[in-house]
Amino acid sequence: MKLKFWKMSGAGNDFVCLDNRSKKLKSTKRQRERLCHRQFGIGADGLLIIETPRGKAQVDYVMRYYNADGGEAEMCGNGARCFARYVQKITRTRKKAISFSTPAGVIRAEYFGEQVRVDLTEVEGGRLNIPVKTSQGNMTVHYADTGVPHVVVPVKDAETTDIKKLGRELRFHKEFAPRGANVNFVQVLKKGSVRVRTYERGVEGETLACGTGVAACAWTCQGLYGFTSPVSLKVQGGATLKVYFTVEDGDVKNLKLHGPADFVYQGEIDV
């Protein structure tokens, strides 16, 4: 069976995009993992699939997102922006905005040329100043579920931090069991601007960007340092994403993620 696909990049976070509006595609975990494999497949941090909504759903599309290990995830911020532009290309829609459902909730996406701004779900279970024990000693970390669970770790120098070792340890830490969490290391550059590196679950390593991760970082920086909207976040891939929000009665609301969503190439692959 041949599959037509697009390869896309959202600030360096890369995805394989498939169209399943016909509902003929029945992928297995093994097939999805192979598509994302960088040696034996196309290679990507994750897989995005477009589906049509069922019944009288009040959305335009359904977004299914799978991590590189083939397992389905609740949401992906950079993936949501790429998904929106993929929809725009294959449907040739002239709409300025679309909506789509995810396991984390309904997402609205607005088009700004080659960039996309997506509305994220409200933060759930946000906690600041969580003490944890690690192999590197006692640490204070922060937690926010922005559609995906995230741990945020402030650091003095993001470049020299051992992302792989500490990221993996915190990703599986008992404090965040049983779901586990992505882990973001944040260095404040100046007021309203930070550097972010992210260890992602499912990929089980560092990625060049993570949209829900930078949203969690913006939420944390607002709570810790009083950052105002928008927050600029430079990711490992070199791009700068922006997170917009409002503050209502001390709570961060209306999170929006703004950044690039680029087409890399298209092709066919046997599965």
N, C-alpha and C positions, 0 to 999 in steps of 0.2 A: 504494500500500500504506500502510495506517495502522498506526502503532506506538503502543501505549499505553506510557506512561513515568511514572516518578516523578522529580522533581527533589529532590536531597538536599544537605545541607551538613554537613561535618565540620569544625567550628571555622572556617568560612569557606571551606574548600576545597570547591568545589561539583561535583556529579556528576549526570549523567543515568543513570538505572537502568532496565535492560531485563530482561525475563524470557524466556530462551531455553531453558527446560527441554524444550519440544517439539522443539527443534532445527530449527525451520522458518526461523529468521532467518539469512540469509546476507548479512552486511553487508560493504560494501567500504570501503576506506580513505577514499575520497571521501565516502561517506555518513556515516561516523563523524566525520569532520572537520566536515561540515556540521551535524550534530546539536550539536556542541560550539561552533559559531560563534556569537558573541554578537550579531551583526547579522542573520544569515541562517538561524539555527537556534534551538535552545532556549537554548544558552549554558552552558558548563561548563568546568571545568579538565580534566575527563576523563569517560570513559564506563565504567560498570560493567555487566557482563552475567552473569546467573546461568545456569549450565548444570548438567546432571546428570553425575555421574561415570560413567566407562565401566568395564565389567567388574566386578571385585571390589575396586575402590578402597576403601580404608579411610577415606573422608571422606564427609561429608554432601552437599557441593556442590562445584562448580568455579567459581572467580571469574576472569573475564577482565577485564582492565583495559586501557583504551586512553587515551593522552594526547590532548590537544585537537587535535594534528596528525593524529590517526587511527592512529598507530602504536601497537602493543602494547608495554606496559611490563611489567617483571618483577613489580612489587608496588607498592602504595600503602597506607600506614598509615592515613590518614584514610579512604581509600576502603574499606579492609577493615572499619572500624567501621560505615560506612554500609551496606556490603554485608550485614553481619550483621543490622542492623535491618531492611533491605529484605526479607531472607529471612524474618525474624520476622513482618513484616506480611503478605506475600503467601502464606505457608504457614500462618500462624496457629499456629506451633509454640509450645509451652509449655516447651520445653527451656530450661535455664539456660545452656547452652553449645552451640555447634555447631563443626564443623570444615570447612574447605574448602581445596582445593588451588589453588596459584598457580605460575607459572614459578619463583618464588623458593623454593618449598617449601610444606609444609602449615601452615596457620594455624588456631589455635583462638581462638574468640571467646566471651567471657562477657558476659552481660547484667546491667546494674546500672540498672534503670529505663530512662531515656532515654539513658543513657551505656553505652559498651561498652569492654571491655578486651580487647585482642588480643595474643596471643603473637607476637612477631616472630622471624624467623630469626636465627641467630647471626651476629655480625659477621664478615665475611670481608675479608681484605686490609687490616686496620686499620693505619694508619701515622700516627705523630705527628711533628711538626716537619719538614715537607717544604719545602725551599727552592725557590721558584719566582721566575722573572723575569716582571714585568708592566709594562705601560705606566706604572704608578704607582710603579715601582721594585721592588727585591727584597722578597719577602714570605715569611713562614713560615706554611704552612697545614697542615691535617690531613685525613686521608682515612679513611672507613669505609664499607663496603658493608653496609647494613642491609636487604638485599633489593633495594635500588637504590643505585647508587654516589653518594656524597656527599663534597663538599669542605666543610670547616668552617673559617671564618675568624674568629678573635677580633677584635673591634673595640671601641673606646672608647665610641662613640656610634652605635647602630644606626640612629637616626633620620636622621642626616646623612650616612650612607654612601651612595655612588652605587651602589646595588644593580644597576641595569640595565647600566651600563657594565662594572663590575668583574665582576659575575656572569656576563655573557655571555663576557667574556674568559677567565675561569677555567673556565667550562663547556666551552669548546672548547680549553683549553690542552693542548699536546702531552704534558705530564706525565700526563694522564688519558685520552689517546687509546688505542684508537679509540672506546671506548664513550662518552666524555664523562662528565659528572657534574652533578648538581644542586649548587648552591652555597649554603651557609648562613652568614649573618653573625650572630655571637653576641656579645652584650654581657652580662657578668656583672652582675647587680643586687645580689646578696648570696649568701652561701653556700647552694648548693642551688637558686638561682633565677636564670634568665637570660631575656633578651629575644632573640627569633630572627626574622630575616627571610630568606626563601628565594627564590632564582632557580631555576625549574624547567625542566629540559630538556623538550622536547616542547610545553610551553606557551610557552617562550622568553620568559619574563618573570617578574615577581614574582607569587606567589600569596599568598593570605591565611593559608595554613597548609600544612605538609607533614609528615605523620606519620613517615615513614621518616627525614625530615630532622631532626626533633627528637630521634629516637632516636640518630642519628649525633652530634648535639650533646651529648646526655647521655653517650654513650660517650667523647667527647673530653674533656668536663669532668671526668669521673671520672679519666681518665688524666693530665690537666694539673693539676687543682686538688684532686684527692682527693674530689670530690663523692660523697656516699652516696645510696642509694635512699630515697625517690623524688626525682627532679629535677623541678622545676616550670619549665615553659617557656611564656612568654607570646608568642603569635604575632601576626602583623600584623592578623589579623581581630579581635583583642581577647580571644579565649578563652585559657585557660591549660590546657595539656595536661600530663599527668604521665607520666614514664617510670620504670618499676620495673625493678630488675635485682639480680643477686647478683654477688659477686666471688669467684672460685674460683682459687686459686693465681695471683693477680694478673690474671686474665682476667675481663672482664665477660661474664656469662652470663645466660640466661633473661630477655631484654628483653621488657617488656610495655608497651604504649601504652594509656593510659586517657584518655577524653575524650568529648565529645558527638557524637551522630549524629542529625541532625534532618531531618524531612520538611518540604519547602518547599511543593510543590504537585504535583498529578498532571495529566496531560493526554494528548492524542493529537496526532500530527504525521504529515504525509504525507512519505514518502521515495521 
